[in-house]
Amino acid sequence: MSVARLLEIMAALRDPEGGCPWDLEQDFATIAPYTLEEAYEVADAIERGNLEDLREELGDLLLQVVFHAQMACEQGAFDFDDVARGICEKMVRRHPHVFAGETVDSAQAQTAAWERLKADEKAARGRRHGTLDDVPLALPALARAAKLGKRAARVGFDWPDAVGPRQKIGEELAELDAAVAGGAGADAVEAELGDLLFAVVNHARHLGVDPEHALRRSNAKFVRRFAHVERRLAESGLAAGEADLEQLDAWWDEAKSAEREP
């Protein structure tokens, strides 16, 4: 009932006669950034452990699906029911151990079976399927690097353990230092820095760490500690830029110590 009502609301918003001018002006390309933004807001609610916000953000993300489906329906391509039917069929097809009496030994075996089924589906539709072909370009760079490394590892292109990628970090850092010391241009320095970041992501994968999540945590940590520094600045009656770096570092260390306290 609620989904049907949402579909009615979206159709009304897109009605050429009496609909919302803003909604009527949109197309797939203009809505896509909002879709990504809502997905990030879902992730943020999960990160904060706020289930009430998660409920709301999931609704906003569902609206994005409905919006795209409505625009496709107007073009005679597909509608929301087609979207729902397609994912239902795909989930049943890719889980034969649940719906067709087959068995899998582990989550790892299921992941391998999923990838085989996915490749078979693409081949049946006449699509070339290279190992890295369908890793989305729109993913955040860290997340995409992790996914690229994981995909390549599935066909054996990987180090056997975390030692290799850790050594690679040292190699890439040395190459970056050499580029900087040698006065290389900005493009060359950027390329070496990118290689270093990619090596760090590979190391994270071998350590079982999600680099995107790790960096989000570090971002949050930086914000907390910098807020402490700004509070101490205000308490000291100083404006931004008036305290020397030694004093700022001391307040930063205060924030670090406070976080370590039980």
C-alpha positions as CSV (number, residue, x, y, z in Angstrom):
1,M,0.0,0.0,0.0
2,S,2.8,2.5,1.0
3,V,4.8,1.7,-2.2
4,A,1.7,2.1,-4.4
5,R,1.1,5.5,-2.7
6,L,4.7,6.5,-3.4
7,L,4.3,5.6,-7.0
8,E,1.1,7.6,-7.3
9,I,2.9,10.6,-5.7
10,M,5.8,10.4,-8.1
11,A,3.5,10.1,-11.1
12,A,1.6,13.2,-9.9
13,L,4.8,15.1,-9.5
14,R,5.8,14.3,-13.1
15,D,2.3,14.9,-14.6
16,P,2.7,17.5,-17.4
17,E,-0.6,19.0,-16.3
18,G,-0.4,20.1,-12.7
19,G,2.9,18.5,-11.8
20,C,5.9,20.1,-10.1
21,P,7.9,22.3,-12.4
22,W,11.2,21.2,-10.8
23,D,10.4,17.5,-11.0
24,L,9.3,17.8,-14.6
25,E,12.6,19.4,-15.6
26,Q,14.6,16.5,-14.4
27,D,16.1,13.6,-16.4
28,F,18.3,10.6,-15.5
29,A,21.5,12.6,-15.6
30,T,20.3,15.4,-13.4
31,I,18.8,13.0,-10.8
32,A,21.9,10.7,-10.7
33,P,23.9,13.0,-8.3
34,Y,21.0,13.0,-5.9
35,T,20.9,9.2,-6.0
36,L,24.5,9.0,-5.1
37,E,24.1,11.6,-2.4
38,E,21.2,9.7,-0.8
39,A,23.3,6.5,-0.9
40,Y,26.0,8.3,1.0
41,E,23.5,9.6,3.6
42,V,22.3,6.0,4.1
43,A,25.9,5.0,4.8
44,D,26.4,8.0,7.1
45,A,23.3,7.0,9.2
46,I,24.7,3.4,9.5
47,E,28.1,4.8,10.5
48,R,26.5,6.9,13.3
49,G,24.3,3.9,14.4
50,N,21.2,6.1,14.1
51,L,18.3,3.7,13.1
52,E,15.7,6.5,13.0
53,D,17.9,8.5,10.5
54,L,18.5,5.2,8.6
55,R,14.8,4.7,8.2
56,E,14.4,8.2,6.8
57,E,17.4,8.0,4.5
58,L,16.3,4.6,3.1
59,G,13.0,6.3,2.2
60,D,14.9,9.1,0.4
61,L,17.0,6.4,-1.5
62,L,13.8,4.5,-2.4
63,L,12.4,7.8,-3.8
64,Q,15.4,7.9,-6.1
65,V,14.6,4.5,-7.5
66,V,10.9,5.5,-8.0
67,F,12.0,8.7,-9.7
68,H,14.2,6.9,-12.2
69,A,11.5,4.2,-12.8
70,Q,8.9,6.9,-13.4
71,M,11.0,8.6,-16.0
72,A,11.7,5.3,-17.7
73,C,8.0,4.5,-17.7
74,E,7.3,7.8,-19.5
75,Q,9.7,6.7,-22.2
76,G,8.0,3.3,-22.5
77,A,11.3,1.6,-21.4
78,F,10.3,0.0,-18.1
79,D,8.4,0.7,-14.8
80,F,8.9,0.1,-11.1
81,D,7.3,-3.3,-11.3
82,D,9.8,-4.3,-13.9
83,V,12.6,-3.2,-11.7
84,A,11.2,-5.1,-8.7
85,R,10.5,-8.2,-10.8
86,G,14.0,-8.1,-12.3
87,I,15.8,-8.0,-8.9
88,C,13.5,-10.8,-7.6
89,E,14.4,-13.0,-10.5
90,K,18.1,-12.2,-10.2
91,M,18.2,-13.0,-6.4
92,V,16.5,-16.3,-6.9
93,R,18.7,-17.2,-9.9
94,R,21.9,-16.3,-8.1
95,H,20.9,-18.2,-4.9
96,P,20.3,-21.8,-6.1
97,H,21.5,-23.1,-2.7
98,V,18.4,-21.3,-1.2
99,F,15.8,-21.7,-3.9
100,A,16.9,-24.7,-6.0
101,G,18.2,-27.3,-3.6
102,E,21.9,-26.8,-4.3
103,T,24.5,-26.5,-1.6
104,V,27.5,-24.3,-0.9
105,D,30.2,-24.9,1.7
106,S,30.9,-21.3,2.7
107,A,30.3,-17.6,2.1
108,Q,33.5,-17.6,0.1
109,A,32.2,-20.4,-2.1
110,Q,28.9,-18.5,-2.6
111,T,30.8,-15.4,-3.6
112,A,32.7,-17.4,-6.3
113,A,29.4,-19.0,-7.5
114,W,27.8,-15.5,-7.6
115,E,30.5,-14.2,-9.9
116,R,30.3,-17.2,-12.2
117,L,26.5,-16.8,-12.5
118,K,27.0,-13.1,-13.1
119,A,29.5,-13.8,-15.9
120,D,27.2,-16.4,-17.4
121,E,24.3,-13.9,-17.5
122,K,26.4,-11.3,-19.3
123,A,27.7,-13.9,-21.8
124,A,24.1,-15.0,-22.5
125,R,23.2,-11.4,-23.3
126,G,26.2,-11.1,-25.7
127,R,28.2,-8.8,-23.4
128,R,32.0,-9.0,-23.2
129,H,32.8,-9.6,-19.6
130,G,36.4,-8.7,-18.6
131,T,37.3,-9.2,-15.0
132,L,37.2,-5.4,-14.3
133,D,34.6,-4.3,-16.9
134,D,31.7,-3.7,-14.5
135,V,33.5,-2.0,-11.6
136,P,31.6,1.3,-11.6
137,L,33.5,4.4,-12.5
138,A,31.2,6.4,-10.2
139,L,32.5,4.7,-7.1
140,P,34.6,6.8,-4.7
141,A,38.2,6.3,-5.8
142,L,39.3,4.4,-2.6
143,A,36.3,2.1,-2.9
144,R,36.9,1.5,-6.6
145,A,40.6,0.8,-6.0
146,A,39.7,-1.8,-3.4
147,K,37.1,-3.4,-5.7
148,L,39.6,-3.5,-8.7
149,G,42.2,-5.2,-6.5
150,K,39.6,-7.7,-5.2
151,R,38.4,-8.6,-8.7
152,A,41.9,-9.0,-10.0
153,A,42.7,-11.3,-7.0
154,R,39.9,-13.6,-8.0
155,V,41.9,-14.6,-11.1
156,G,45.1,-15.0,-9.2
157,F,46.6,-11.6,-9.9
158,D,47.6,-10.8,-6.3
159,W,50.2,-11.2,-3.5
160,P,49.9,-14.3,-1.4
161,D,49.9,-12.3,1.8
162,A,50.1,-8.8,3.2
163,V,53.9,-8.7,3.0
164,G,54.0,-7.9,-0.8
165,P,51.6,-5.0,-0.7
166,R,53.4,-3.5,2.3
167,Q,56.7,-3.6,0.4
168,K,54.9,-2.1,-2.5
169,I,54.0,0.9,-0.3
170,G,57.7,1.5,0.4
171,E,58.5,1.2,-3.3
172,E,55.8,3.7,-4.3
173,L,56.7,6.1,-1.5
174,A,60.4,6.1,-2.7
175,E,59.3,6.8,-6.3
176,L,57.1,9.7,-5.0
177,D,60.0,11.1,-3.0
178,A,62.3,10.8,-6.1
179,A,59.8,12.6,-8.3
180,V,59.5,15.5,-5.8
181,A,63.2,15.7,-5.2
182,G,63.9,15.6,-8.9
183,G,61.6,18.5,-9.6
184,A,59.2,16.4,-11.6
185,G,56.1,18.2,-12.9
186,A,52.8,18.2,-11.2
187,D,51.4,15.5,-13.5
188,A,54.2,13.1,-12.7
189,V,54.0,13.8,-8.9
190,E,50.2,13.2,-9.1
191,A,50.8,9.9,-10.9
192,E,53.2,8.7,-8.3
193,L,51.0,9.8,-5.4
194,G,48.1,7.9,-7.1
195,D,50.2,4.7,-7.3
196,L,51.1,5.1,-3.6
197,L,47.4,5.4,-2.6
198,F,46.6,2.4,-4.7
199,A,49.3,0.4,-3.0
200,V,47.9,1.5,0.4
201,V,44.4,0.3,-0.6
202,N,45.8,-3.1,-1.7
203,H,47.5,-3.4,1.7
204,A,44.3,-2.5,3.5
205,R,42.5,-5.3,1.5
206,H,45.1,-7.8,2.6
207,L,44.6,-6.7,6.2
208,G,40.8,-7.1,5.9
209,V,40.3,-3.4,6.3
210,D,37.8,-1.4,4.2
211,P,39.9,1.7,3.2
212,E,36.8,3.8,2.5
213,H,35.5,3.1,6.0
214,A,38.9,3.6,7.5
215,L,39.4,7.0,5.9
216,R,35.8,8.0,7.0
217,R,36.8,7.2,10.6
218,S,40.0,9.2,10.3
219,N,38.1,12.1,8.8
220,A,35.7,12.1,11.8
221,K,38.6,11.8,14.2
222,F,40.3,14.9,12.6
223,V,37.0,16.9,12.8
224,R,36.7,16.0,16.6
225,R,40.2,16.9,17.4
226,F,40.2,20.1,15.3
227,A,37.0,21.2,17.1
228,H,38.9,20.8,20.4
229,V,41.7,23.0,19.1
230,E,39.1,25.6,18.0
231,R,37.5,25.5,21.5
232,R,40.9,26.0,23.2
233,L,41.6,28.9,20.8
234,A,38.3,30.6,21.8
235,E,39.0,30.0,25.5
236,S,42.4,31.7,25.1
237,G,40.8,34.7,23.4
238,L,42.8,34.1,20.2
239,A,41.6,34.3,16.7
240,A,42.4,31.8,14.0
241,G,46.0,32.3,12.9
242,E,47.1,34.0,16.1
243,A,48.4,30.9,17.9
244,D,51.7,29.4,16.9
245,L,52.0,25.8,15.6
246,E,53.6,24.6,18.8
247,Q,50.5,25.7,20.8
248,L,48.1,24.2,18.3
249,D,50.0,20.9,18.4
250,A,49.7,20.9,22.2
251,W,46.0,21.4,22.1
252,W,45.8,18.7,19.4
253,D,47.7,16.3,21.8
254,E,45.2,17.2,24.5
255,A,42.4,16.0,22.2
256,K,44.2,12.8,21.5
257,S,44.8,12.1,25.2
258,A,41.2,12.8,26.0
259,E,40.1,10.2,23.5
260,R,42.4,7.6,25.0
261,E,40.9,8.1,28.5
262,P,38.5,5.4,29.7
